[in-house]
Amino acid sequence: MKMAAVCGSGLGSSFMMEMNIQSVLKDLGVTGVEVSHYDLGSATPDLADVFFVGSDLASPAAHLGNVVVLKSIIDKDELHDRVKEVCEANGLL
């Protein structure tokens, strides 16, 4: 499975989300998931199975397909819950 974090410029915030997603996966004991980060302009539906974005990018990122919208990209508890939901829905937990 592939997960991706997406932000407007593909630098700081998406990279931070990528690292936090990797941390959550490690805490959950989930292996075999590839995590990347992209800017919105470069992200295409074929790059990942699920994309994590902040609420400000919910509409512009809709074309990506399976998008998880985060109310706050810095809320680690929210990210933990959303990543866990994705893992459960895909049989990884």
Helices and strands as residue ranges (DSSP letters): E 2-7, H 12-28, E 34-39, G 45-47, E 50-54, G 55-57, G 62-64, E 67-70, H 76-89
